């Protein structure tokens, strides 16, 4: 009897321990849901961001290509770094406040041109239409680099039939290529792929069962997401690669992609223009060289990029005044053309 009683008590202890752990984890999950900022701004960003492919996120994965695209005709309230804004897309999945059958201008870029942190009426595309007689189509998305942008230009450029294609380069675009593509994929594009061939592969996008389950855990558990975010914060050098040198394979990819977008723009009778959005002098010099070698117009933005009054506080993206200033720079260029 004593042995049975001991076993019974032991099971009770184990059950009690499991119950306490379950209640503790439940309370932690509940606390993180109610107070998402309790562990700091970085964790709060990960809790509330819509920059993902979850049910509430703004993205989905295109089945035949694996390309991450924004959901068409989708509206939600987005969040990052204590900024909230309305995210609303058109039927193609881009952030425009109306449908365009044709556009005079296409804007290619990342989150800066997309309008991270501000509402549509505070973006470069909106101000550009107010300051000119042109219809400006915002094709920019958070996280995009030349890899995605050349694909999007090819996919939608011909039907939009623009007069101008503005290609906005941000300083992290090169690092994005390192994260997105393997060296073999970049080498194939740089040394073998024809300028008129826009096909691509992304081996890094293939997801095994472990990665799938891990991503699901991050999606469903606030605790897991918080721990992962804290790990990333303390291991930046492991998770994020260093900025590639201007003579790197990534820069060779960038140059070839620019040539490809220029060639395609020429084929639809559109002028392709480079607009650097970087403080990095070496990057600016490299882009100037690429522009000169390929007879591509380039618009300098130093007066914008080196002035903190045009940035969101505690965030490197443009504020409303920054978007307005960038639009003025573009408008000045367009006025000289007409």
C-alpha positions as CSV (number, residue, x, y, z in Angstrom):
1,X,0.0,0.0,0.0
2,X,2.8,2.3,0.9
3,X,4.4,1.9,-2.6
4,X,1.0,2.6,-4.3
5,X,0.5,5.6,-2.1
6,X,4.0,6.9,-2.9
7,X,3.3,6.4,-6.6
8,X,0.0,8.1,-6.3
9,X,1.5,11.1,-4.5
10,X,4.3,11.3,-7.0
11,X,1.8,11.5,-9.8
12,X,0.0,14.2,-8.0
13,X,3.2,16.2,-7.6
14,X,4.0,15.8,-11.3
15,X,0.4,16.8,-12.3
16,X,0.6,19.8,-10.0
17,X,3.9,20.8,-11.4
18,X,2.6,20.5,-15.0
19,X,-0.5,22.5,-14.0
20,X,1.6,25.3,-12.4
21,X,3.8,25.4,-15.5
22,X,0.8,25.6,-17.8
23,X,-0.8,28.4,-15.8
24,X,2.5,30.3,-15.7
25,X,2.9,30.0,-19.5
26,X,-0.7,31.0,-20.0
27,X,-0.3,34.1,-17.8
28,X,2.9,35.0,-19.6
29,X,1.2,34.7,-23.0
30,X,-1.7,36.7,-21.7
31,X,0.5,39.4,-20.3
32,X,2.4,39.7,-23.6
33,X,-0.8,40.0,-25.5
34,X,-2.2,42.7,-23.2
35,X,1.1,44.5,-22.7
36,X,3.1,43.9,-25.9
37,X,5.7,46.5,-25.0
38,X,6.6,45.1,-21.7
39,X,9.9,43.5,-23.0
40,X,10.9,46.6,-25.0
41,X,10.3,48.1,-28.5
42,X,12.0,45.4,-30.6
43,X,9.8,42.7,-29.1
44,X,6.7,44.9,-29.4
45,X,7.5,45.4,-33.1
46,X,7.6,41.7,-33.7
47,X,4.3,41.2,-31.9
48,X,2.4,43.9,-33.8
49,X,4.1,44.1,-37.2
50,X,2.0,43.2,-40.3
51,X,5.2,42.7,-42.4
52,X,4.7,38.9,-42.6
53,X,2.7,36.2,-44.4
54,X,0.4,35.3,-41.5
55,X,-3.4,35.6,-41.8
56,X,-3.2,39.1,-40.5
57,X,-0.1,40.0,-42.4
58,X,0.1,42.0,-45.6
59,X,2.0,39.4,-47.6
60,X,1.4,36.1,-49.3
61,X,3.7,33.8,-51.2
62,X,3.1,33.5,-54.9
63,X,2.7,29.8,-55.6
64,X,4.4,29.4,-58.9
65,X,7.5,31.6,-58.1
66,X,7.8,31.6,-54.3
67,X,7.9,35.4,-54.5
68,X,6.5,37.3,-51.5
69,X,3.8,39.7,-52.7
70,X,1.4,42.0,-51.0
71,X,-2.2,40.8,-50.7
72,X,-4.4,42.6,-53.3
73,X,-7.5,44.6,-52.1
74,X,-6.3,44.3,-48.5
75,X,-6.7,46.8,-45.7
76,X,-5.3,46.7,-42.2
77,X,-3.7,48.9,-39.6
78,X,0.0,48.5,-39.6
79,X,2.5,49.1,-36.8
80,X,6.2,49.6,-36.2
81,X,8.3,51.7,-33.8
82,X,5.3,53.3,-32.2
83,X,3.9,54.4,-35.6
84,X,0.5,53.3,-36.8
85,X,-0.7,53.7,-40.4
86,X,-3.5,52.5,-42.7
87,X,-2.2,49.9,-45.2
88,X,-4.5,49.5,-48.2
89,X,-3.7,47.9,-51.5
90,X,-5.2,48.0,-55.0
91,X,-6.1,45.0,-57.2
92,X,-2.5,44.4,-58.1
93,X,-1.4,44.4,-54.4
94,X,0.4,47.8,-54.3
95,X,-0.2,50.7,-52.0
96,X,-2.2,53.1,-54.2
97,X,-5.5,54.9,-53.3
98,X,-7.1,54.1,-56.6
99,X,-7.0,51.8,-59.6
100,X,-4.6,52.6,-62.4
101,X,-5.1,51.2,-65.9
102,X,-2.1,53.3,-67.0
103,X,0.5,55.4,-65.1
104,X,3.0,58.0,-66.2
105,X,5.4,57.1,-63.4
106,X,6.4,53.9,-61.7
107,X,8.1,54.1,-58.3
108,X,10.3,51.1,-57.5
109,X,11.7,50.9,-54.0
110,X,11.5,49.5,-50.5
111,X,9.7,50.5,-47.3
112,X,10.8,54.2,-47.6
113,X,8.9,54.7,-50.8
114,X,6.1,52.3,-49.7
115,X,5.5,54.8,-46.9
116,X,6.4,53.0,-43.8
117,X,5.1,54.8,-40.7
118,X,2.9,57.3,-42.6
119,X,-0.5,57.2,-44.2
120,X,-0.9,57.2,-48.0
121,X,-1.7,60.9,-48.1
122,X,1.8,61.5,-46.6
123,X,3.8,59.5,-49.2
124,X,6.1,60.4,-52.1
125,X,3.6,59.0,-54.7
126,X,0.7,61.1,-53.3
127,X,2.8,64.3,-53.2
128,X,4.2,63.7,-56.7
129,X,0.7,63.6,-58.1
130,X,-0.2,66.8,-56.3
131,X,2.8,68.6,-57.6
132,X,2.7,67.4,-61.2
133,X,0.1,66.4,-63.8
134,X,1.5,62.9,-63.8
135,X,-0.2,59.7,-62.5
136,X,2.3,58.1,-60.1
137,X,2.1,54.4,-59.4
138,X,3.7,53.2,-56.1
139,X,5.1,49.7,-56.7
140,X,7.4,49.9,-53.6
141,X,7.2,47.4,-50.8
142,X,9.0,46.8,-47.4
143,X,12.2,44.8,-47.7
144,X,12.4,44.9,-51.5
145,X,15.7,45.0,-53.4
146,X,16.7,44.8,-57.0
147,X,15.9,41.1,-57.0
148,X,12.1,41.7,-56.4
149,X,12.0,45.1,-58.2
150,X,13.1,43.8,-61.6
151,X,10.5,41.0,-61.3
152,X,7.7,43.5,-60.5
153,X,8.8,45.9,-63.3
154,X,8.7,43.0,-65.8
155,X,5.3,41.7,-64.4
156,X,3.4,45.0,-64.5
157,X,5.5,47.6,-66.4
158,X,4.2,46.9,-69.9
159,X,0.5,47.1,-68.9
160,X,1.1,50.4,-66.9
161,X,3.0,51.9,-69.9
162,X,4.9,54.6,-67.9
163,X,6.9,57.5,-69.2
164,X,9.3,57.3,-66.3
165,X,10.6,54.5,-64.0
166,X,12.2,55.8,-60.8
167,X,14.4,53.2,-59.1
168,X,15.1,54.1,-55.5
169,X,18.2,52.5,-54.0
170,X,18.4,52.3,-50.2
171,X,21.7,51.4,-48.4
172,X,20.5,48.0,-47.1
173,X,19.5,46.7,-50.6
174,X,22.8,45.0,-51.1
175,X,22.7,43.2,-47.8
176,X,19.2,42.1,-48.7
177,X,20.6,40.3,-51.7
178,X,23.0,38.3,-49.4
179,X,20.0,37.2,-47.3
180,X,17.7,36.4,-50.2
181,X,20.1,34.6,-52.6
182,X,22.9,32.1,-52.5
183,X,26.2,32.8,-54.2
184,X,25.4,30.3,-56.9
185,X,22.1,32.0,-57.7
186,X,23.8,35.4,-57.9
187,X,26.7,34.0,-60.1
188,X,24.2,32.5,-62.5
189,X,22.4,35.8,-62.9
190,X,25.5,37.8,-63.2
191,X,27.6,35.6,-65.6
192,X,25.0,33.5,-67.5
193,X,21.5,34.9,-67.5
194,X,20.5,37.0,-70.5
195,X,19.3,40.6,-69.9
196,X,15.9,39.7,-71.4
197,X,15.5,36.7,-69.1
198,X,13.7,37.6,-65.9
199,X,13.3,34.1,-64.6
200,X,14.8,33.3,-61.2
201,X,15.2,30.7,-58.5
202,X,15.4,31.1,-54.7
203,X,16.7,28.0,-53.1
204,X,16.8,29.7,-49.7
205,X,13.0,30.0,-49.9
206,X,12.6,26.2,-49.7
207,X,11.3,25.3,-46.2
208,X,11.8,22.0,-44.5
209,X,9.5,20.5,-41.9
210,X,11.6,21.8,-39.0
211,X,11.6,25.3,-40.4
212,X,7.8,25.1,-41.0
213,X,7.1,24.0,-37.4
214,X,9.5,26.6,-36.0
215,X,7.8,29.4,-37.9
216,X,4.4,28.1,-36.8
217,X,5.6,28.2,-33.2
218,X,6.7,31.8,-33.6
219,X,3.4,32.7,-35.2
220,X,1.3,31.1,-32.4
221,X,3.4,31.7,-29.3
222,X,4.2,35.2,-28.0
223,X,6.8,33.7,-25.6
224,X,8.6,31.9,-28.4
225,X,8.6,35.0,-30.6
226,X,9.9,37.1,-27.7
227,X,12.7,34.7,-27.0
228,X,13.7,34.5,-30.6
229,X,13.6,38.3,-31.0
230,X,15.8,38.7,-27.9
231,X,18.2,36.1,-29.3
232,X,18.4,38.0,-32.6
233,X,19.0,41.3,-30.9
234,X,22.0,39.8,-29.0
235,X,23.4,38.0,-32.1
236,X,23.1,40.6,-34.8
237,X,26.5,39.6,-36.3
238,X,25.3,36.0,-36.6
239,X,21.8,36.7,-38.1
240,X,22.7,39.7,-40.3
241,X,25.6,39.7,-42.7
242,X,28.1,42.6,-43.0
243,X,27.5,45.1,-45.7
244,X,29.2,43.8,-48.9
245,X,32.0,45.7,-50.5
246,X,31.3,47.7,-53.7
247,X,33.4,45.1,-55.7
248,X,31.4,42.1,-54.3
249,X,29.2,39.6,-56.0
250,X,26.2,41.4,-54.6
251,X,27.2,44.6,-56.3
252,X,27.8,42.8,-59.6
253,X,24.2,41.4,-59.2
254,X,23.0,45.0,-58.5
255,X,24.7,46.4,-61.6
256,X,23.3,43.6,-63.8
257,X,19.8,44.1,-62.4
258,X,20.0,47.8,-63.0
259,X,21.0,47.1,-66.6
260,X,18.2,44.7,-67.0
261,X,15.6,47.2,-65.7
262,X,17.1,49.9,-67.9
263,X,16.8,47.5,-71.0
264,X,13.2,46.6,-70.2
265,X,12.3,50.3,-69.6
266,X,13.8,51.2,-73.0
267,X,11.7,48.4,-74.6
268,X,8.4,50.1,-73.3
269,X,9.7,53.6,-74.2
270,X,10.1,54.6,-70.5
271,X,13.0,56.6,-69.1
272,X,14.8,54.7,-66.3
273,X,16.2,56.9,-63.5
274,X,18.3,55.9,-60.4
275,X,17.6,57.7,-57.2
276,X,20.1,56.8,-54.4
277,X,18.7,57.0,-50.8
278,X,21.9,56.4,-48.9
279,X,24.4,58.2,-46.7
280,X,27.2,55.8,-47.8
281,X,29.6,57.7,-50.0
282,X,31.1,54.5,-51.5
283,X,27.6,53.3,-52.5
284,X,26.7,56.6,-54.0
285,X,30.0,56.7,-56.0
286,X,29.3,53.1,-57.3
287,X,25.8,54.0,-58.4
288,X,27.2,57.1,-60.2
289,X,29.7,54.9,-62.0
290,X,26.9,52.5,-63.0
291,X,24.7,55.3,-64.2
292,X,27.5,57.0,-66.2
293,X,28.6,53.7,-67.9
294,X,25.0,52.8,-68.9
295,X,23.8,56.4,-69.7
296,X,21.2,56.3,-67.0
297,X,20.1,59.6,-65.4
298,X,20.7,59.8,-61.6
299,X,19.1,62.1,-59.1
300,X,21.1,63.1,-56.0
301,X,19.3,63.3,-52.6
302,X,22.0,64.3,-50.2
303,X,20.0,67.3,-49.0
304,X,17.3,64.8,-47.9
305,X,19.3,61.9,-46.6
306,X,21.6,63.9,-44.4
307,X,18.9,66.0,-42.7
308,X,17.3,64.4,-39.7
309,X,14.3,66.7,-39.8
310,X,13.0,64.5,-42.7
311,X,13.1,61.3,-40.7
312,X,10.6,59.7,-38.3
313,X,11.8,60.0,-34.7
314,X,13.5,56.8,-33.6
315,X,13.1,55.4,-37.1
316,X,15.2,56.0,-40.2
317,X,12.2,56.2,-42.6
318,X,11.0,59.4,-44.1
319,X,8.3,61.4,-42.3
320,X,5.7,63.5,-44.1
321,X,8.1,66.4,-44.7
322,X,10.7,64.0,-46.0
323,X,8.3,62.5,-48.5
324,X,7.2,66.0,-49.6
325,X,10.9,67.0,-50.0
326,X,11.7,63.9,-52.0
327,X,8.7,64.6,-54.2
328,X,9.9,68.1,-54.8
329,X,13.3,66.8,-55.9
330,X,11.6,64.4,-58.4
331,X,9.3,67.2,-59.6
332,X,12.2,69.5,-60.3
333,X,13.8,66.8,-62.4
334,X,10.5,66.2,-64.3
335,X,10.0,69.9,-64.9
336,X,13.4,70.1,-66.6
337,X,12.3,67.3,-68.9
338,X,9.1,69.1,-70.1
